[in-house]
Amino acid sequence: MSDLAATLLLGLIEGVTEFLPISSTGHLLIAEHWLGARSDVFNVVIQAGAILAVALIYRERLWQLATGLAQRANRDYAFKLGVAFLITGVLGFIVARGGFKLPETVAPIAWALILGGVWMLAAEWLAGRRPEHAAISWRVAVLVGLAQVVAGVFPGTSRSAATIFIAMLAGANNRAAATEFAFLVGIPTMFAASGYELYKAIGHDGLHEDWGALALAFTVSLVTGFATVRWLLGYIRGHRFTPFAVYRIVLGALLLALPALP
């Protein structure tokens, strides 16, 4: 496969998978086993494209929160977003400084995909047995912050899956409300994580990138991320997350059945 085609494919994978509950990190790591490993800067920049897409989709909601802090509902919601982000930032920094990181090989990713799929099926079943409730509580905010740390440590977990389903189990069992909170808290979280990784990469090796390829992958990630999230927000209004859970389990099982992969 040509380098141009590989660049387009990686940008497409990142844009499609970043906010679907199937793990963008897992898919990128798997893809790079075939397409060749890319630099941390490349992976960070294309992730920023998908994050920007979500920020554009939620621009009106973000503006409402930023300009409506005088209203108690907006202020409480913004504070809960801040608490979730702060928990993720502090604990994530401690984990990063401690050097704890799973090996980015296929087997752990495959198991994370399978276990995450089972978790999704169980969580949605349990949440569906309770009366629907859309409010975001402080408990939801704290647990979403913790879930983001777990997802960051275990490649293949999926940040969106971890946060959406912990929110649903913690009381916000309305899929649209849980997804909105998970996506909104993900915007500053992932921008901060991307900025930190970019800072480390610059300080360690400097910047030695094919900027044309990087710009192309960023643009593909932005466009496909925008389209994917718009589709997902419409899909969850009337559908469950079950197909994503089944996909994760099947993909994980297939990866474990391919012994040639490291």
PECORTA-V823750 format. One record per residue. PSI is psi as a letter, one per 40 degrees, with the letter a starting at -180 (NA if undefined). Layout:
# PECORTA-V823750
psi:PSI
psi:PSI
This chain:
# PECORTA-V823750
psi:h
psi:i
psi:d
psi:d
psi:d
psi:d
psi:d
psi:d
psi:d
psi:d
psi:d
psi:d
psi:d
psi:d
psi:d
psi:d
psi:e
psi:d
psi:e
psi:i
psi:f
psi:e
psi:h
psi:d
psi:d
psi:d
psi:d
psi:d
psi:d
psi:d
psi:d
psi:e
psi:d
psi:d
psi:e
psi:h
psi:i
psi:i
psi:i
psi:d
psi:d
psi:d
psi:d
psi:d
psi:d
psi:d
psi:d
psi:d
psi:d
psi:d
psi:d
psi:d
psi:d
psi:d
psi:d
psi:d
psi:d
psi:e
psi:d
psi:d
psi:d
psi:d
psi:d
psi:d
psi:d
psi:d
psi:e
psi:f
psi:e
psi:d
psi:h
psi:d
psi:d
psi:d
psi:d
psi:d
psi:d
psi:d
psi:d
psi:d
psi:d
psi:d
psi:d
psi:d
psi:d
psi:d
psi:d
psi:d
psi:d
psi:d
psi:d
psi:d
psi:d
psi:d
psi:d
psi:d
psi:d
psi:e
psi:e
psi:h
psi:h
psi:i
psi:h
psi:f
psi:i
psi:d
psi:d
psi:d
psi:d
psi:d
psi:d
psi:d
psi:d
psi:d
psi:d
psi:d
psi:d
psi:d
psi:d
psi:d
psi:d
psi:d
psi:d
psi:d
psi:d
psi:d
psi:d
psi:e
psi:e
psi:i
psi:i
psi:h
psi:h
psi:e
psi:i
psi:h
psi:i
psi:d
psi:d
psi:d
psi:d
psi:d
psi:d
psi:d
psi:d
psi:d
psi:d
psi:d
psi:d
psi:d
psi:d
psi:d
psi:d
psi:g
psi:h
psi:e
psi:d
psi:h
psi:d
psi:d
psi:d
psi:d
psi:d
psi:d
psi:d
psi:d
psi:d
psi:d
psi:d
psi:e
psi:d
psi:g
psi:e
psi:h
psi:d
psi:d
psi:d
psi:d
psi:d
psi:d
psi:d
psi:d
psi:d
psi:d
psi:d
psi:d
psi:d
psi:d
psi:d
psi:d
psi:d
psi:d
psi:d
psi:d
psi:d
psi:d
psi:d
psi:d
psi:d
psi:d
psi:d
psi:d
psi:d
psi:d
psi:e
psi:a
psi:h
psi:g
psi:i
psi:g
psi:d
psi:d
psi:d
psi:d
psi:d
psi:d
psi:d
psi:d
psi:d
psi:d
psi:d
psi:d
psi:d
psi:d
psi:d
psi:d
psi:d
psi:d
psi:d
psi:d
psi:d
psi:d
psi:d
psi:d
psi:d
psi:e
psi:d
psi:e
psi:i
psi:i
psi:e
psi:d
psi:d
psi:d
psi:d
psi:d
psi:d
psi:d
psi:d
psi:d
psi:d
psi:d
psi:d
psi:d
psi:d
psi:d
psi:e
psi:g
psi:e
psi:e
psi:i
psi:NA
